[in-house]
Amino acid sequence: MTLEYILRNYKTERYKLYSDVYNNNKVSGLIGFSSYLEYFENYLGYYKTIEDTERLIEHAVQGLFEYKGKLYIHPHQKVWRDTGGNEKGIRSEISAEVITNILENYEACEKAIKSKDFADLYDFVKKYKLPKFGGLEIYDTALRIGAKFNIEPNEVYLHAGTLIGLKTLETKRIVEEDLSLKKSVKIEELPECFKDMNPIHIEDFFSVKKVDIMKM
Protein backbone atom coordinates (compact mmCIF):
# COMPACT_ATOMS: atom_id res chain seq x y z
CA MET A 1 0.00 0.00 0.00
CA THR A 2 1.41 3.37 -1.04
CA LEU A 3 0.49 6.96 -0.27
CA GLU A 4 -0.72 7.38 -3.85
CA TYR A 5 -2.98 4.33 -3.46
CA ILE A 6 -4.51 5.65 -0.23
CA LEU A 7 -5.06 9.06 -1.78
CA ARG A 8 -6.68 7.53 -4.86
CA ASN A 9 -9.11 5.64 -2.63
CA TYR A 10 -9.93 8.81 -0.72
CA LYS A 11 -10.76 10.56 -3.99
CA THR A 12 -12.92 7.79 -5.43
CA GLU A 13 -14.68 6.00 -2.55
CA ARG A 14 -17.92 7.02 -0.82
CA TYR A 15 -17.41 9.46 2.05
CA LYS A 16 -18.79 8.35 5.42
CA LEU A 17 -19.63 10.75 8.25
CA TYR A 18 -20.88 9.49 11.61
CA SER A 19 -23.05 12.30 12.88
CA ASP A 20 -25.97 12.81 15.26
CA VAL A 21 -29.18 14.70 14.65
CA TYR A 22 -28.92 17.72 16.97
CA ASN A 23 -30.87 17.47 20.25
CA ASN A 24 -32.18 14.00 19.44
CA ASN A 25 -30.38 11.19 21.22
CA LYS A 26 -32.40 8.56 19.35
CA VAL A 27 -31.29 9.56 15.87
CA SER A 28 -27.67 9.03 14.97
CA GLY A 29 -25.51 7.07 12.62
CA LEU A 30 -23.94 7.22 9.23
CA ILE A 31 -24.42 9.90 6.59
CA GLY A 32 -23.15 8.75 3.20
CA PHE A 33 -21.90 10.98 0.39
CA SER A 34 -20.87 9.90 -3.10
CA SER A 35 -17.41 11.45 -2.58
CA TYR A 36 -15.41 13.78 -0.37
CA LEU A 37 -16.29 16.59 -2.79
CA GLU A 38 -20.01 16.07 -2.26
CA TYR A 39 -19.46 16.01 1.49
CA PHE A 40 -17.67 19.36 1.52
CA GLU A 41 -20.14 20.86 -0.93
CA ASN A 42 -23.04 20.01 1.39
CA TYR A 43 -21.30 20.54 4.72
CA LEU A 44 -19.58 23.88 4.07
CA GLY A 45 -22.22 24.90 1.55
CA TYR A 46 -24.75 25.04 4.39
CA TYR A 47 -22.99 28.02 5.99
CA LYS A 48 -23.25 29.96 2.75
CA THR A 49 -27.04 29.85 3.13
CA ILE A 50 -27.16 31.47 6.58
CA GLU A 51 -28.14 35.13 6.43
CA ASP A 52 -28.36 35.93 10.15
CA THR A 53 -24.96 36.75 11.71
CA GLU A 54 -25.79 35.41 15.16
CA ARG A 55 -27.03 32.12 13.71
CA LEU A 56 -23.93 31.84 11.54
CA ILE A 57 -21.62 32.20 14.54
CA GLU A 58 -23.70 29.87 16.72
CA HIS A 59 -23.77 27.10 14.14
CA ALA A 60 -20.12 27.58 13.15
CA VAL A 61 -18.93 27.22 16.76
CA GLN A 62 -21.29 24.38 17.64
CA GLY A 63 -20.63 22.48 14.42
CA LEU A 64 -24.27 22.43 13.37
CA PHE A 65 -25.22 21.93 9.72
CA GLU A 66 -28.37 21.00 7.82
CA TYR A 67 -28.53 18.09 5.43
CA LYS A 68 -31.70 16.84 3.74
CA GLY A 69 -33.91 18.78 6.12
CA LYS A 70 -32.25 17.61 9.35
CA LEU A 71 -29.92 19.56 11.63
CA TYR A 72 -26.79 17.56 12.48
CA ILE A 73 -23.91 18.15 14.87
CA HIS A 74 -20.51 17.50 13.31
CA PRO A 75 -18.63 14.61 15.00
CA HIS A 76 -15.74 16.99 15.82
CA GLN A 77 -18.01 18.79 18.28
CA LYS A 78 -20.09 15.88 19.58
CA VAL A 79 -19.34 15.04 23.24
CA TRP A 80 -18.39 11.38 23.76
CA ARG A 81 -15.91 9.18 25.64
CA ASP A 82 -13.18 7.06 24.10
CA THR A 83 -12.24 3.53 25.21
CA GLY A 84 -10.03 4.99 27.93
CA GLY A 85 -12.91 7.01 29.39
CA ASN A 86 -11.51 10.32 28.16
CA GLU A 87 -14.09 12.91 27.16
CA LYS A 88 -13.92 14.16 23.59
CA GLY A 89 -15.73 16.95 21.82
CA ILE A 90 -16.85 20.34 23.10
CA ARG A 91 -19.36 20.82 25.89
CA SER A 92 -22.25 23.20 25.18
CA GLU A 93 -21.21 25.61 27.96
CA ILE A 94 -17.76 26.00 26.35
CA SER A 95 -19.30 26.63 22.92
CA ALA A 96 -21.72 29.15 24.45
CA GLU A 97 -18.86 31.21 25.91
CA VAL A 98 -16.92 31.19 22.64
CA ILE A 99 -20.07 32.28 20.77
CA THR A 100 -20.53 35.17 23.22
CA ASN A 101 -16.88 36.21 22.88
CA ILE A 102 -17.06 36.25 19.07
CA LEU A 103 -20.35 38.16 18.92
CA GLU A 104 -19.16 40.73 21.47
CA ASN A 105 -16.07 41.32 19.30
CA TYR A 106 -17.73 40.96 15.92
CA GLU A 107 -16.27 44.23 14.67
CA ALA A 108 -12.83 42.59 14.84
CA CYS A 109 -14.29 39.52 13.14
CA GLU A 110 -15.59 41.69 10.29
CA LYS A 111 -12.12 43.17 9.90
CA ALA A 112 -10.67 39.67 9.55
CA ILE A 113 -13.39 38.78 7.04
CA LYS A 114 -12.73 41.87 4.95
CA SER A 115 -9.05 40.96 4.67
CA LYS A 116 -10.11 37.79 2.77
CA ASP A 117 -7.18 36.01 4.45
CA PHE A 118 -8.03 32.78 6.25
CA ALA A 119 -5.06 33.24 8.59
CA ASP A 120 -6.62 36.46 9.90
CA LEU A 121 -9.93 34.71 10.55
CA TYR A 122 -8.16 31.80 12.23
CA ASP A 123 -6.17 34.17 14.48
CA PHE A 124 -9.35 36.05 15.39
CA VAL A 125 -11.10 32.86 16.57
CA LYS A 126 -7.95 31.79 18.40
CA LYS A 127 -7.84 35.11 20.26
CA TYR A 128 -11.37 34.74 21.62
CA LYS A 129 -11.50 30.97 22.26
CA LEU A 130 -11.32 29.22 25.64
CA PRO A 131 -8.56 26.86 26.90
CA LYS A 132 -10.62 23.72 26.16
CA PHE A 133 -11.45 24.97 22.65
CA GLY A 134 -8.47 23.52 20.83
CA GLY A 135 -6.74 23.78 17.47
CA LEU A 136 -9.27 21.58 15.65
CA GLU A 137 -12.19 23.63 16.97
CA ILE A 138 -10.47 26.92 16.07
CA TYR A 139 -9.85 25.66 12.52
CA ASP A 140 -13.38 24.29 12.11
CA THR A 141 -14.99 27.51 13.33
CA ALA A 142 -12.87 29.69 11.05
CA LEU A 143 -13.50 27.31 8.13
CA ARG A 144 -17.28 27.47 8.58
CA ILE A 145 -17.39 31.25 8.98
CA GLY A 146 -15.02 31.57 6.04
CA ALA A 147 -17.27 29.39 3.87
CA LYS A 148 -19.97 32.03 4.14
CA PHE A 149 -17.62 34.67 2.69
CA ASN A 150 -15.65 32.45 0.26
CA ILE A 151 -12.52 32.54 2.42
CA GLU A 152 -10.44 29.36 2.34
CA PRO A 153 -7.04 28.42 3.78
CA ASN A 154 -4.17 28.44 1.27
CA GLU A 155 -2.13 26.12 3.47
CA VAL A 156 -2.84 22.83 5.25
CA TYR A 157 -3.48 23.47 8.96
CA LEU A 158 -2.13 20.89 11.41
CA HIS A 159 -4.03 19.63 14.46
CA ALA A 160 -5.58 16.46 15.88
CA GLY A 161 -5.79 13.62 13.34
CA THR A 162 -4.29 15.71 10.55
CA LEU A 163 -1.14 16.17 12.60
CA ILE A 164 -0.94 12.43 13.28
CA GLY A 165 -1.17 11.68 9.56
CA LEU A 166 1.60 14.12 8.68
CA LYS A 167 3.83 13.00 11.56
CA THR A 168 3.56 9.45 10.24
CA LEU A 169 4.86 10.60 6.86
CA GLU A 170 7.72 12.24 8.74
CA THR A 171 8.69 9.03 10.50
CA LYS A 172 8.60 7.24 7.13
CA ARG A 173 10.85 9.96 5.67
CA ILE A 174 8.29 10.86 3.01
CA VAL A 175 8.22 14.53 4.03
CA GLU A 176 10.83 16.85 5.49
CA GLU A 177 11.83 16.30 9.11
CA ASP A 178 10.12 18.62 11.66
CA LEU A 179 7.48 19.71 9.14
CA SER A 180 4.84 18.77 11.71
CA LEU A 181 6.15 21.44 14.10
CA LYS A 182 4.55 24.15 11.97
CA LYS A 183 1.04 25.54 12.42
CA SER A 184 0.38 24.95 8.74
CA VAL A 185 2.28 23.69 5.70
CA LYS A 186 2.31 24.67 2.05
CA ILE A 187 1.17 22.19 -0.60
CA GLU A 188 4.64 22.49 -2.18
CA GLU A 189 6.11 21.00 1.02
CA LEU A 190 4.07 17.83 0.55
CA PRO A 191 4.55 14.94 -1.90
CA GLU A 192 3.79 15.55 -5.57
CA CYS A 193 0.53 13.57 -5.43
CA PHE A 194 -1.12 16.42 -3.48
CA LYS A 195 -0.30 19.20 -5.96
CA ASP A 196 -3.78 19.31 -7.54
CA MET A 197 -5.71 19.25 -4.24
CA ASN A 198 -7.34 21.94 -2.11
CA PRO A 199 -5.72 22.48 1.34
CA ILE A 200 -9.14 21.85 2.96
CA HIS A 201 -9.29 18.41 1.38
CA ILE A 202 -5.67 17.56 2.23
CA GLU A 203 -6.31 18.47 5.88
CA ASP A 204 -9.25 16.07 5.90
CA PHE A 205 -7.34 13.32 4.07
CA PHE A 206 -4.55 13.21 6.65
CA SER A 207 -7.14 12.91 9.40
CA VAL A 208 -9.54 10.31 7.98
CA LYS A 209 -6.77 8.20 6.43
CA LYS A 210 -4.23 8.40 9.27
CA VAL A 211 -4.61 4.72 10.16
CA ASP A 212 -4.05 3.65 6.55
CA ILE A 213 -0.99 5.90 6.39
CA MET A 214 0.40 4.17 9.50
CA LYS A 215 -0.01 0.81 7.75
CA MET A 216 2.03 1.76 4.69
C-alpha positions as CSV (number, residue, x, y, z in Angstrom):
1,M,0.0,0.0,0.0
2,T,1.4,3.4,-1.0
3,L,0.5,7.0,-0.3
4,E,-0.7,7.4,-3.9
5,Y,-3.0,4.3,-3.5
6,I,-4.5,5.6,-0.2
7,L,-5.1,9.1,-1.8
8,R,-6.7,7.5,-4.9
9,N,-9.1,5.6,-2.6
10,Y,-9.9,8.8,-0.7
11,K,-10.8,10.6,-4.0
12,T,-12.9,7.8,-5.4
13,E,-14.7,6.0,-2.5
14,R,-17.9,7.0,-0.8
15,Y,-17.4,9.5,2.0
16,K,-18.8,8.4,5.4
17,L,-19.6,10.7,8.3
18,Y,-20.9,9.5,11.6
19,S,-23.1,12.3,12.9
20,D,-26.0,12.8,15.3
21,V,-29.2,14.7,14.7
22,Y,-28.9,17.7,17.0
23,N,-30.9,17.5,20.3
24,N,-32.2,14.0,19.4
25,N,-30.4,11.2,21.2
26,K,-32.4,8.6,19.4
27,V,-31.3,9.6,15.9
28,S,-27.7,9.0,15.0
29,G,-25.5,7.1,12.6
30,L,-23.9,7.2,9.2
31,I,-24.4,9.9,6.6
32,G,-23.1,8.7,3.2
33,F,-21.9,11.0,0.4
34,S,-20.9,9.9,-3.1
35,S,-17.4,11.5,-2.6
36,Y,-15.4,13.8,-0.4
37,L,-16.3,16.6,-2.8
38,E,-20.0,16.1,-2.3
39,Y,-19.5,16.0,1.5
40,F,-17.7,19.4,1.5
41,E,-20.1,20.9,-0.9
42,N,-23.0,20.0,1.4
43,Y,-21.3,20.5,4.7
44,L,-19.6,23.9,4.1
45,G,-22.2,24.9,1.6
46,Y,-24.7,25.0,4.4
47,Y,-23.0,28.0,6.0
48,K,-23.2,30.0,2.7
49,T,-27.0,29.9,3.1
50,I,-27.2,31.5,6.6
51,E,-28.1,35.1,6.4
52,D,-28.4,35.9,10.1
53,T,-25.0,36.8,11.7
54,E,-25.8,35.4,15.2
55,R,-27.0,32.1,13.7
56,L,-23.9,31.8,11.5
57,I,-21.6,32.2,14.5
58,E,-23.7,29.9,16.7
59,H,-23.8,27.1,14.1
60,A,-20.1,27.6,13.2
61,V,-18.9,27.2,16.8
62,Q,-21.3,24.4,17.6
63,G,-20.6,22.5,14.4
64,L,-24.3,22.4,13.4
65,F,-25.2,21.9,9.7
66,E,-28.4,21.0,7.8
67,Y,-28.5,18.1,5.4
68,K,-31.7,16.8,3.7
69,G,-33.9,18.8,6.1
70,K,-32.3,17.6,9.3
71,L,-29.9,19.6,11.6
72,Y,-26.8,17.6,12.5
73,I,-23.9,18.2,14.9
74,H,-20.5,17.5,13.3
75,P,-18.6,14.6,15.0
76,H,-15.7,17.0,15.8
77,Q,-18.0,18.8,18.3
78,K,-20.1,15.9,19.6
79,V,-19.3,15.0,23.2
80,W,-18.4,11.4,23.8
81,R,-15.9,9.2,25.6
82,D,-13.2,7.1,24.1
83,T,-12.2,3.5,25.2
84,G,-10.0,5.0,27.9
85,G,-12.9,7.0,29.4
86,N,-11.5,10.3,28.2
87,E,-14.1,12.9,27.2
88,K,-13.9,14.2,23.6
89,G,-15.7,17.0,21.8
90,I,-16.8,20.3,23.1
91,R,-19.4,20.8,25.9
92,S,-22.2,23.2,25.2
93,E,-21.2,25.6,28.0
94,I,-17.8,26.0,26.4
95,S,-19.3,26.6,22.9
96,A,-21.7,29.2,24.4
97,E,-18.9,31.2,25.9
98,V,-16.9,31.2,22.6
99,I,-20.1,32.3,20.8
100,T,-20.5,35.2,23.2
101,N,-16.9,36.2,22.9
102,I,-17.1,36.3,19.1
103,L,-20.3,38.2,18.9
104,E,-19.2,40.7,21.5
105,N,-16.1,41.3,19.3
106,Y,-17.7,41.0,15.9
107,E,-16.3,44.2,14.7
108,A,-12.8,42.6,14.8
109,C,-14.3,39.5,13.1
110,E,-15.6,41.7,10.3
111,K,-12.1,43.2,9.9
112,A,-10.7,39.7,9.6
113,I,-13.4,38.8,7.0
114,K,-12.7,41.9,4.9
115,S,-9.0,41.0,4.7
116,K,-10.1,37.8,2.8
117,D,-7.2,36.0,4.4
118,F,-8.0,32.8,6.2
119,A,-5.1,33.2,8.6
120,D,-6.6,36.5,9.9
121,L,-9.9,34.7,10.5
122,Y,-8.2,31.8,12.2
123,D,-6.2,34.2,14.5
124,F,-9.4,36.0,15.4
125,V,-11.1,32.9,16.6
126,K,-8.0,31.8,18.4
127,K,-7.8,35.1,20.3
128,Y,-11.4,34.7,21.6
129,K,-11.5,31.0,22.3
130,L,-11.3,29.2,25.6
131,P,-8.6,26.9,26.9
132,K,-10.6,23.7,26.2
133,F,-11.5,25.0,22.7
134,G,-8.5,23.5,20.8
135,G,-6.7,23.8,17.5
136,L,-9.3,21.6,15.6
137,E,-12.2,23.6,17.0
138,I,-10.5,26.9,16.1
139,Y,-9.9,25.7,12.5
140,D,-13.4,24.3,12.1
141,T,-15.0,27.5,13.3
142,A,-12.9,29.7,11.0
143,L,-13.5,27.3,8.1
144,R,-17.3,27.5,8.6
145,I,-17.4,31.2,9.0
146,G,-15.0,31.6,6.0
147,A,-17.3,29.4,3.9
148,K,-20.0,32.0,4.1
149,F,-17.6,34.7,2.7
150,N,-15.6,32.5,0.3
151,I,-12.5,32.5,2.4
152,E,-10.4,29.4,2.3
153,P,-7.0,28.4,3.8
154,N,-4.2,28.4,1.3
155,E,-2.1,26.1,3.5
156,V,-2.8,22.8,5.3
157,Y,-3.5,23.5,9.0
158,L,-2.1,20.9,11.4
159,H,-4.0,19.6,14.5
160,A,-5.6,16.5,15.9
161,G,-5.8,13.6,13.3
162,T,-4.3,15.7,10.5
163,L,-1.1,16.2,12.6
164,I,-0.9,12.4,13.3
165,G,-1.2,11.7,9.6
166,L,1.6,14.1,8.7
167,K,3.8,13.0,11.6
168,T,3.6,9.4,10.2
169,L,4.9,10.6,6.9
170,E,7.7,12.2,8.7
171,T,8.7,9.0,10.5
172,K,8.6,7.2,7.1
173,R,10.8,10.0,5.7
174,I,8.3,10.9,3.0
175,V,8.2,14.5,4.0
176,E,10.8,16.9,5.5
177,E,11.8,16.3,9.1
178,D,10.1,18.6,11.7
179,L,7.5,19.7,9.1
180,S,4.8,18.8,11.7
181,L,6.2,21.4,14.1
182,K,4.6,24.1,12.0
183,K,1.0,25.5,12.4
184,S,0.4,25.0,8.7
185,V,2.3,23.7,5.7
186,K,2.3,24.7,2.0
187,I,1.2,22.2,-0.6
188,E,4.6,22.5,-2.2
189,E,6.1,21.0,1.0
190,L,4.1,17.8,0.5
191,P,4.5,14.9,-1.9
192,E,3.8,15.6,-5.6
193,C,0.5,13.6,-5.4
194,F,-1.1,16.4,-3.5
195,K,-0.3,19.2,-6.0
196,D,-3.8,19.3,-7.5
197,M,-5.7,19.3,-4.2
198,N,-7.3,21.9,-2.1
199,P,-5.7,22.5,1.3
200,I,-9.1,21.8,3.0
201,H,-9.3,18.4,1.4
202,I,-5.7,17.6,2.2
203,E,-6.3,18.5,5.9
204,D,-9.2,16.1,5.9
205,F,-7.3,13.3,4.1
206,F,-4.6,13.2,6.7
207,S,-7.1,12.9,9.4
208,V,-9.5,10.3,8.0
209,K,-6.8,8.2,6.4
210,K,-4.2,8.4,9.3
211,V,-4.6,4.7,10.2
212,D,-4.1,3.7,6.5
213,I,-1.0,5.9,6.4
214,M,0.4,4.2,9.5
215,K,0.0,0.8,7.7
216,M,2.0,1.8,4.7
